[in-house]
């Protein structure tokens, strides 16, 4: 089914004006919704509509998804009162050690942020963007420019990251987004 009437008006497709006032408390679900939005934007880039976006926009959508996805760790840690039975160590351990997808997400985010990671840290960056009438395809290289480099598809990894967070929520009986 399509978006609700209120969603359409918030997106600006309905006549009139509106305002949003945000609470001082910033729940982790706010960041969760941002991640889902970024995933949808990445899916658009991979669709036939993606051929009109250009490589700068496609690159931005990929990087934005992984940065926002990695930052969910911090949002969760700052909203522990909404996560009974979950500790900051649970969040960090899962995201950085137990989940290969989220660990790679962390490497992408930090390679993007710092340009070059400290020795011994995994580097991961966009290596190739291909655009055709079917949409974009983006290859991310992990341990780039090294003999042990591997390549993953950006959208596939993004979907794996969202699934990893979903698995974390299920593990701790947290209502999903």
N, CA and C of each residue as an Amber inpcrd file, in Angstrom:
protein
   531
   0.8210000  -1.1830000   0.0000000   0.0000000   0.0000000   0.0000000
   0.8630000   1.2430000   0.0000000   0.3260000   2.3310000  -0.4390000
   1.0820000   3.5760000  -0.5780000   1.2120000   4.3100000   0.7340000
   1.8690000   5.4590000   0.7010000   2.0550000   6.2300000   1.9210000
   0.7380000   6.7550000   2.4570000   0.6680000   6.9420000   3.7490000
  -0.5500000   7.4720000   4.3600000  -0.7190000   8.9370000   3.9730000
  -1.8960000   9.4370000   4.2060000  -2.1820000  10.8400000   3.8850000
  -1.2270000  11.7800000   4.6210000  -0.9730000  11.4970000   5.9170000
  -0.0930000  12.3840000   6.6720000   1.3410000  12.3150000   6.1490000
   1.7800000  11.1620000   5.7020000   3.1250000  11.0460000   5.1450000
   3.2340000  11.8790000   3.8720000   2.2150000  11.7960000   3.0220000
   2.2580000  12.5800000   1.7890000   2.3380000  14.0680000   2.0990000
   1.5810000  14.5300000   3.0730000   1.6240000  15.9600000   3.3660000
   2.9710000  16.3560000   3.9670000   3.5860000  15.4930000   4.7650000
   4.8990000  15.7990000   5.3090000   5.9580000  15.8470000   4.2260000
   5.7450000  15.0920000   3.1780000   6.7050000  15.0810000   2.0750000
   6.4800000  16.2450000   1.1300000   5.4650000  17.0180000   1.3490000
   5.2420000  18.2100000   0.5450000   4.3710000  17.9890000  -0.6790000
   3.7470000  16.8190000  -0.8080000   2.9480000  16.5930000  -1.9970000
   1.5050000  17.0430000  -1.8280000   1.1140000  17.4100000  -0.6290000
  -0.2330000  17.9150000  -0.4110000  -0.1760000  19.4410000  -0.2920000
  -1.2830000  20.0730000  -0.6080000  -1.3410000  21.5350000  -0.5260000
  -1.2870000  21.9680000   0.9330000  -0.8260000  23.1790000   1.1670000
  -0.8020000  23.7090000   2.5170000   0.6010000  23.7490000   3.0850000
   0.6760000  24.0540000   4.3640000   1.9710000  24.1210000   5.0150000
   1.9100000  23.3150000   6.3050000   3.0540000  23.0770000   6.8800000
   3.1210000  22.3310000   8.1160000   4.4190000  22.6780000   8.8180000
   4.4970000  22.3110000  10.0740000   5.7510000  22.4480000  10.8130000
   5.9140000  21.2230000  11.6940000   7.1470000  20.9500000  12.0300000
   7.4570000  19.8340000  12.9050000   8.2580000  20.3880000  14.0730000
   7.8180000  20.0760000  15.2760000   8.5570000  20.4550000  16.4720000
   9.0710000  19.1720000  17.1020000  10.3700000  19.1080000  17.2900000
  10.9700000  17.9000000  17.8150000  11.1800000  18.0230000  19.3120000
  10.9990000  16.9180000  19.9830000  11.1940000  16.8200000  21.4270000
  12.6840000  16.9180000  21.7530000  13.0080000  17.2740000  22.9830000
  14.4100000  17.3190000  23.4130000  15.0300000  15.9310000  23.4240000
  14.2510000  14.9290000  23.7980000  14.7350000  13.5440000  23.7880000
  14.7960000  13.0590000  22.3450000  15.9150000  12.5070000  21.9690000
  16.0930000  12.0140000  20.6010000  16.1560000  10.4940000  20.6510000
  15.0230000   9.8110000  20.4520000  15.0030000   8.3540000  20.5710000
  15.7810000   7.6840000  19.4390000  16.3130000   6.5070000  19.7320000
  17.0830000   5.7670000  18.7410000  16.2560000   5.4640000  17.4990000
  14.9480000   5.3800000  17.6620000  14.0930000   5.0770000  16.5080000
  14.1560000   6.1700000  15.4480000  14.4780000   7.3890000  15.8720000
  14.6480000   8.4810000  14.9040000  15.7910000   8.1480000  13.9390000
  16.9040000   7.6780000  14.4840000  18.0340000   7.2840000  13.6350000
  17.6930000   6.0380000  12.8230000  16.9260000   5.1460000  13.4150000
  16.4900000   3.9550000  12.6800000  15.6840000   4.3250000  11.4450000
  14.8000000   5.3000000  11.5840000  14.0160000   5.7630000  10.4330000
  14.9170000   6.4150000   9.3820000  15.9350000   7.1310000   9.8250000
  16.8870000   7.7350000   8.8900000  17.5950000   6.6540000   8.0810000
  17.9970000   5.5880000   8.7400000  18.6630000   4.4820000   8.0400000
  17.7450000   3.8800000   6.9850000  16.4900000   3.6390000   7.3490000
  15.5510000   3.0580000   6.3830000  15.3350000   3.9990000   5.1990000
  15.2820000   5.2980000   5.4650000  15.1640000   6.2770000   4.3850000
  16.3850000   6.2090000   3.4610000  17.5660000   6.1610000   4.0600000
  18.8020000   6.0960000   3.2670000  18.8680000   4.8130000   2.4530000
  18.3790000   3.7140000   3.0020000  18.3360000   2.4560000   2.2530000
  17.4210000   2.5910000   1.0380000  16.2790000   3.2280000   1.2240000
  15.3690000   3.4400000   0.0900000  16.0160000   4.3080000  -0.9830000
  16.7340000   5.3450000  -0.5800000  17.4320000   6.2000000  -1.5400000
  18.4970000   5.4150000  -2.3120000  19.1590000   4.5000000  -1.6410000
  20.1430000   3.6480000  -2.3000000  19.4660000   2.6850000  -3.2700000
  18.3250000   2.1580000  -2.8760000  17.5620000   1.2780000  -3.7850000
  17.1370000   2.0300000  -5.0440000  16.7650000   3.2890000  -4.9030000
  16.4090000   4.1040000  -6.0750000  17.6130000   4.2150000  -7.0060000
  18.7950000   4.4110000  -6.4430000  20.0050000   4.5010000  -7.2730000
  20.2290000   3.2020000  -8.0510000  19.8710000   2.0870000  -7.4820000
  20.0400000   0.7910000  -8.1370000  18.9140000   0.4750000  -9.1190000
  17.8570000   1.2570000  -9.0990000  16.7280000   1.0440000  -9.9990000
  16.9990000   1.7460000 -11.3310000  16.1730000   1.5130000 -12.3350000
  16.3680000   2.2240000 -13.6060000  16.4040000   3.7490000 -13.4560000
  15.7560000   4.3020000 -12.4480000  15.8090000   5.7530000 -12.2270000
  17.2030000   6.2100000 -11.8380000  18.0310000   5.2950000 -11.3580000
  19.3790000   5.6320000 -10.9200000  20.2840000   6.1130000 -12.0250000
  19.9670000   5.7680000 -13.2690000  20.8420000   6.1880000 -14.3690000
  20.8670000   7.7040000 -14.5530000  19.8920000   8.3970000 -13.9950000
  19.8380000   9.8520000 -14.1390000  20.4960000  10.5950000 -12.9690000
  20.9540000   9.8740000 -11.9640000  21.4620000  10.5260000 -10.7540000
  22.8700000  11.0830000 -10.8770000  23.7200000  10.4140000 -11.6050000
  25.1130000  10.8290000 -11.6850000  25.9430000  10.1860000 -10.5880000
  27.2190000  10.0480000 -10.8360000  28.0810000   9.3120000  -9.9140000
  28.2970000  10.0250000  -8.5860000  28.2860000  11.3440000  -8.5680000
  28.4670000  12.0660000  -7.3050000  27.2880000  11.7890000  -6.3750000
  26.0740000  11.8460000  -6.9090000  24.8810000  11.5670000  -6.1030000
  24.8590000  10.1160000  -5.6510000  25.2080000   9.1960000  -6.5220000
  25.2160000   7.7810000  -6.1570000  26.2380000   7.5320000  -5.0460000
  27.4300000   8.0730000  -5.1980000  28.4690000   7.9370000  -4.1740000
  27.9770000   8.5110000  -2.8490000  27.3390000   9.6560000  -2.8930000
  26.8190000  10.2880000  -1.6870000  25.7780000   9.4070000  -1.0100000
  24.9040000   8.7950000  -1.7740000  23.8740000   7.9320000  -1.1900000
  24.4960000   6.7190000  -0.5060000  25.5180000   6.1430000  -1.1110000
  26.1930000   4.9900000  -0.5050000  26.8680000   5.4120000   0.7990000
  27.6740000   6.4510000   0.7350000  28.3960000   6.8970000   1.9330000
  27.4300000   7.3210000   3.0380000  26.3700000   8.0250000   2.6760000
  25.3980000   8.4700000   3.6660000  24.7500000   7.2880000   4.3670000
  24.3810000   6.2600000   3.6020000  23.7820000   5.0930000   4.2490000
  24.7250000   4.5140000   5.2950000  25.9710000   4.2590000   4.9230000
  26.8780000   3.5810000   5.8470000  27.2530000   4.4550000   7.0460000
  27.3700000   5.7440000   6.8550000  27.6380000   6.6350000   7.9880000
  26.4440000   6.6270000   8.9440000  25.2450000   6.8020000   8.4080000
  24.0520000   6.8180000   9.2580000  23.8370000   5.4720000   9.9440000
  24.0780000   4.3920000   9.2350000  23.9100000   3.0550000   9.8040000
  24.9020000   2.8270000  10.9460000  26.1420000   3.2160000  10.7490000
  27.1390000   3.0520000  11.8050000  26.7910000   3.8960000  13.0290000
  26.2290000   5.0620000  12.8260000  25.9130000   5.9460000  13.9430000
  24.7560000   5.4440000  14.8000000  24.0190000   4.4480000  14.3100000
  22.9480000   3.8860000  15.1410000  23.5140000   3.3400000  16.4530000
  24.7470000   2.8550000  16.4370000  25.3770000   2.3790000  17.6820000
  25.3180000   3.4560000  18.7610000  25.7120000   4.6680000  18.4050000
  25.7080000   5.7610000  19.3770000  24.2940000   6.1200000  19.8260000
  23.3620000   6.1340000  18.8970000  21.9840000   6.4600000  19.2360000
  21.4290000   5.4310000  20.2210000  21.7340000   4.1620000  19.9800000
  21.2680000   3.1150000  20.8940000  21.8920000   3.2910000  22.2750000
  23.1990000   3.5600000  22.3220000  23.8780000   3.7270000  23.6050000
  23.3370000   4.9260000  24.3900000  22.8700000   5.9460000  23.6970000
  22.3430000   7.1310000  24.3730000  20.8570000   7.0280000  24.6810000
  20.2480000   5.8960000  24.3550000  18.8240000   5.6950000  24.6270000
  18.6090000   4.3550000  25.3230000  19.5280000   3.9810000  26.2070000
  19.4490000   2.6870000  26.8890000  18.1850000   2.5390000  27.7310000
  17.6210000   3.6420000  28.2010000  16.3980000   3.5300000  29.0050000
  15.2420000   2.9440000  28.1850000  15.3170000   3.0800000  26.8720000
  14.2890000   2.5090000  26.0020000  14.6160000   1.0680000  25.5930000
  15.7530000   0.5660000  26.0850000  16.2290000  -0.7640000  25.6930000
  16.5050000  -1.6140000  26.9350000  15.4720000  -2.0120000  27.6560000
  15.6970000  -2.7630000  28.8890000  16.4960000  -4.0460000  28.6220000
  17.4910000  -4.2640000  29.4740000  18.3070000  -5.4680000  29.3560000
  19.4740000  -5.3450000  28.3950000  19.6160000  -4.1940000  27.7470000
  20.7000000  -3.9820000  26.7900000  21.7340000  -3.0460000  27.4150000
  23.0020000  -3.3920000  27.2520000  24.0740000  -2.5290000  27.7510000
  24.8400000  -1.9310000  26.5750000  25.6090000  -0.9040000  26.8650000
  26.4540000  -0.3010000  25.8290000  27.4410000  -1.3360000  25.2910000
  27.9370000  -2.2170000  26.1590000  28.8590000  -3.2680000  25.7120000
  28.1670000  -4.2560000  24.7680000  26.8820000  -4.5430000  25.0110000
  26.1260000  -5.4140000  24.0990000  26.0780000  -4.8050000  22.7050000
  25.8060000  -3.5250000  22.6490000  25.6740000  -2.8220000  21.3670000
  27.0160000  -2.7960000  20.6450000  28.0410000  -2.3680000  21.3340000
  29.3670000  -2.2760000  20.7350000  29.8810000  -3.6500000  20.3060000
  29.7650000  -4.6240000  21.1720000  30.2430000  -5.9660000  20.8490000
  29.5480000  -6.5590000  19.6420000  28.2360000  -6.3750000  19.5810000
  27.4950000  -6.9080000  18.4430000  27.9010000  -6.2070000  17.1490000
  27.9020000  -4.8770000  17.1750000  28.1510000  -4.1080000  15.9490000
  29.5880000  -4.2240000  15.4550000  30.5390000  -4.3340000  16.3680000
  31.9390000  -4.3050000  15.9390000  32.6070000  -5.6750000  15.9120000
  32.0120000  -6.6620000  16.5780000  32.6610000  -7.9740000  16.6310000
  31.7860000  -9.1170000  16.1390000  30.5090000  -9.1060000  16.4920000
  29.6470000 -10.2450000  16.1670000  29.0410000 -10.1930000  14.7730000
  28.8520000  -9.0020000  14.2440000  28.1950000  -8.8560000  12.9350000
  29.2080000  -8.4520000  11.8690000  29.5330000  -9.3560000  10.9400000
  30.4580000  -8.9800000   9.8660000  29.9600000  -7.7960000   9.0400000
  28.6550000  -7.7310000   8.7830000  28.1160000  -6.6240000   7.9810000
  28.3100000  -5.2880000   8.7030000  27.9830000  -5.2380000   9.9870000
  28.1100000  -3.9840000  10.7320000  29.5710000  -3.6320000  10.9910000
  30.4120000  -4.6180000  11.1050000  31.8480000  -4.3570000  11.2380000
  32.3970000  -3.7180000   9.9620000  31.9480000  -4.2050000   8.8090000
  32.3460000  -3.6070000   7.5290000  31.7580000  -2.2080000   7.4030000
  30.5350000  -2.0270000   7.8550000  29.9060000  -0.6990000   7.8560000
  30.7590000   0.2860000   8.6470000  31.2440000  -0.1410000   9.7920000
  32.1150000   0.6890000  10.6330000  33.3930000   1.0600000   9.8840000
  33.9710000   0.0990000   9.1740000  35.1970000   0.3630000   8.4030000
  34.9370000   1.3660000   7.2810000  33.8000000   1.2360000   6.6020000
  33.4450000   2.1800000   5.5320000  33.2750000   3.5800000   6.1160000
  32.5310000   3.6750000   7.1960000  32.2720000   4.9650000   7.8330000
  33.5750000   5.6440000   8.2460000  34.4590000   4.8940000   8.8720000
  35.6930000   5.4960000   9.3690000  36.7190000   5.7530000   8.2790000
  36.7450000   4.9520000   7.2330000  37.6210000   5.2560000   6.1030000
  37.1520000   6.5450000   5.4340000  35.8470000   6.6850000   5.2870000
  35.2700000   7.9010000   4.7040000  35.6060000   9.1160000   5.5770000
  35.4460000   8.9670000   6.8760000  35.6470000  10.0760000   7.8030000
  37.1100000  10.5060000   7.9060000  38.0140000   9.5320000   7.9500000
  39.4160000   9.8440000   8.2410000  40.3430000   9.7820000   7.0290000
  39.8340000   9.4390000   5.8680000  40.6250000   9.2820000   4.6590000
  41.4820000   8.0270000   4.7100000  42.3410000   7.9200000   5.7010000
  43.2180000   6.7640000   5.8510000  43.1240000   6.2960000   7.2980000
  42.9150000   5.0250000   7.4870000  42.7830000   4.4870000   8.8310000
  44.1450000   4.1690000   9.4240000  44.2060000   4.0840000  10.7180000
  45.4350000   3.7110000  11.4050000  45.8650000   2.3090000  10.9970000
  47.1400000   2.0710000  11.0570000  47.7030000   0.7690000  10.7140000
  46.9930000  -0.3300000  11.5130000  46.6630000  -1.4010000  10.8250000
  45.9840000  -2.5170000  11.4620000  44.4690000  -2.4220000  11.4500000
  43.9320000  -1.2980000  11.0360000  42.4740000  -1.1120000  10.9580000
  42.0140000  -1.4070000   9.5340000  40.8570000  -2.0020000   9.4230000
  40.3030000  -2.3120000   8.1090000  39.9150000  -1.0340000   7.3930000
  40.3650000  -0.8950000   6.1580000  39.9440000   0.2150000   5.3090000
  38.9310000  -0.3300000   4.2970000  37.9330000   0.4510000   4.0240000
  36.9200000   0.0590000   3.0470000  36.3830000   1.3100000   2.3780000
  36.3080000   1.2780000   1.0630000  35.8290000   2.4500000   0.3350000
  35.1780000   2.0210000  -0.9670000  34.4600000   2.9620000  -1.5530000
  33.8810000   2.7220000  -2.8720000  35.0220000   2.6160000  -3.8610000
  35.0320000   1.5290000  -4.6050000  36.0700000   1.3320000  -5.6090000
  35.5380000   1.6100000  -7.0060000  34.2800000   1.2560000  -7.2690000
  33.7600000   1.3930000  -8.6300000  32.2680000   1.6780000  -8.6060000
  31.8540000   2.6130000  -9.4470000  30.4340000   2.9030000  -9.6550000
  30.1440000   2.6640000 -11.1250000  29.1850000   1.8070000 -11.3890000
  28.7620000   1.5350000 -12.7670000  27.3200000   1.9910000 -12.9170000
  27.0340000   2.6880000 -14.0040000  25.6860000   3.1720000 -14.2540000
  25.2680000   2.7230000 -15.6440000  24.0550000   2.1610000 -15.7210000
  23.5070000   1.7450000 -17.0090000  22.0130000   2.0250000 -16.9980000
  21.3290000   1.6100000 -18.0500000  19.8860000   1.8440000 -18.1130000
  19.1520000   1.0880000 -17.0120000  19.7790000   0.0730000 -16.4390000
  19.1640000  -0.6650000 -15.3380000  19.3680000  -0.0130000 -13.9890000
  20.1950000   1.0100000 -13.9160000  20.4870000   1.6850000 -12.6570000
  21.9550000   1.5670000 -12.3100000  22.2900000   1.9300000 -11.1070000
  23.6880000   1.9270000 -10.6630000  24.0480000   0.6190000  -9.9810000
  25.3210000   0.3380000  -9.9710000  25.9070000  -0.7450000  -9.1860000
  27.1750000  -0.1670000  -8.5850000  27.3770000  -0.4140000  -7.2960000
  28.5190000   0.1660000  -6.6120000  29.2970000  -0.9450000  -5.9200000
  30.5930000  -1.0010000  -6.2090000  31.4670000  -1.9840000  -5.5920000
  32.2700000  -1.3210000  -4.4810000  32.2180000  -1.9280000  -3.3090000
  33.0050000  -1.4580000  -2.1720000  34.1340000  -2.4500000  -1.9670000
  35.3400000  -1.9140000  -1.8830000  36.4990000  -2.7740000  -1.6800000
  36.9290000  -2.6930000  -0.2180000  37.0740000  -3.8580000   0.3820000
  37.4840000  -3.9750000   1.7760000  38.9630000  -4.3330000   1.7950000
  39.7110000  -3.6910000   2.6750000  41.1770000  -3.7970000   2.6880000
  41.7170000  -3.4090000   1.3230000  41.1920000  -2.2950000   0.8160000
  41.5040000  -1.8460000  -0.5350000  43.0010000  -1.6650000  -0.7360000
  43.3720000  -1.8680000  -1.9620000  44.7550000  -1.7050000  -2.4150000
  45.7120000  -2.6400000  -1.6750000  45.2030000  -3.7340000  -1.1400000
  46.0850000  -4.7150000  -0.5060000  45.8690000  -6.0690000  -1.1870000
  46.8080000  -6.9820000  -1.0500000  46.6550000  -8.3030000  -1.6700000
  45.4350000  -9.0760000  -1.1620000  44.9550000  -8.7550000   0.0450000
  43.8100000  -9.4780000   0.6080000  42.4750000  -8.7760000   0.3560000
  42.4570000  -7.8080000  -0.5430000  41.2440000  -7.0370000  -0.8000000
  40.1090000  -7.9350000  -1.2990000  38.9090000  -7.6260000  -0.8370000
  37.6940000  -8.2780000  -1.3170000  36.7130000  -7.1910000  -1.7200000
  35.7680000  -7.5490000  -2.5560000  34.7930000  -6.5790000  -3.0480000
  33.3860000  -7.0510000  -2.7080000  32.5440000  -6.1190000  -2.2690000
  31.1410000  -6.4090000  -1.9950000  30.2720000  -5.3820000  -2.7020000
  29.0400000  -5.7630000  -2.9690000  28.0750000  -4.8540000  -3.5720000
  27.4870000  -3.9610000  -2.4790000  27.4330000  -2.6650000  -2.7250000
  26.9880000  -1.7030000  -1.7140000  25.5520000  -1.9520000  -1.2590000
  24.6370000  -2.1770000  -2.1960000  23.2440000  -2.3860000  -1.7990000
  23.0970000  -3.6960000  -1.0350000  23.7480000  -4.7400000  -1.4870000
  23.6830000  -6.0100000  -0.7670000  24.1930000  -5.8710000   0.6580000
  25.3110000  -5.1650000   0.8220000  25.8560000  -4.9500000   2.1540000
  24.9260000  -4.0850000   2.9890000  24.3390000  -3.0530000   2.3880000
  23.4020000  -2.1910000   3.1250000  22.2150000  -3.0080000   3.6330000
  21.6820000  -3.8690000   2.8000000  20.5610000  -4.7100000   3.2220000
  20.9990000  -5.6860000   4.3120000  22.2250000  -6.2030000   4.2210000
  22.7540000  -7.0790000   5.2710000  22.8890000  -6.3190000   6.5870000
  23.2810000  -5.0510000   6.5250000  23.4000000  -4.2390000   7.7380000
  22.0420000  -4.0330000   8.4010000  21.0330000  -3.7130000   7.6150000
  19.6880000  -3.5260000   8.1690000  19.1950000  -4.8380000   8.7760000
  19.4740000  -5.9490000   8.1090000  19.0860000  -7.2540000   8.6560000
  19.8430000  -7.5450000   9.9480000  21.1060000  -7.1670000  10.0040000
  21.8950000  -7.3840000  11.2220000  21.3000000  -6.6170000  12.3990000
  20.9180000  -5.3550000  12.1760000  20.2850000  -4.6000000  13.2560000
  18.9550000  -5.2420000  13.6340000  18.2090000  -5.7140000  12.6570000
  16.9440000  -6.3940000  12.9390000  17.1880000  -7.6280000  13.8080000
  18.2320000  -8.3830000  13.5040000  18.5760000  -9.5670000  14.3030000
  18.9430000  -9.1650000  15.7340000  19.6620000  -8.0570000  15.8860000
  20.0170000  -7.5560000  17.2120000  18.7510000  -7.2290000  18.0010000
  17.8170000  -6.5270000  17.3720000  16.5790000  -6.1550000  18.0480000
  15.8040000  -7.4000000  18.4780000  15.7350000  -8.3920000  17.6090000
  15.0360000  -9.6420000  17.9490000  15.7170000 -10.3350000  19.1240000
  17.0330000 -10.3530000  19.1140000  17.8070000 -11.0070000  20.1710000
  17.4720000 -10.4290000  21.5510000  17.2200000  -9.1260000  21.6020000
  16.9300000  -8.4600000  22.8710000  15.4520000  -8.1100000  23.0420000
  14.6070000  -8.6950000  22.1890000  13.1510000  -8.4610000  22.2630000
  12.7930000  -6.9850000  22.2000000  13.4320000  -6.2790000  21.2780000
  13.1630000  -4.8580000  21.0680000  12.2350000  -4.7370000  19.8600000
  11.1860000  -3.9410000  20.0070000  10.2800000  -3.7300000  18.8770000
  11.0520000  -3.1130000  17.7280000  10.8690000  -3.6750000  16.5430000
  11.5780000  -3.1510000  15.3590000  10.9100000  -1.9040000  14.8400000
  11.6270000  -1.2680000  13.9270000  11.1170000  -0.0330000  13.3370000
   9.8680000  -0.2760000  12.5250000
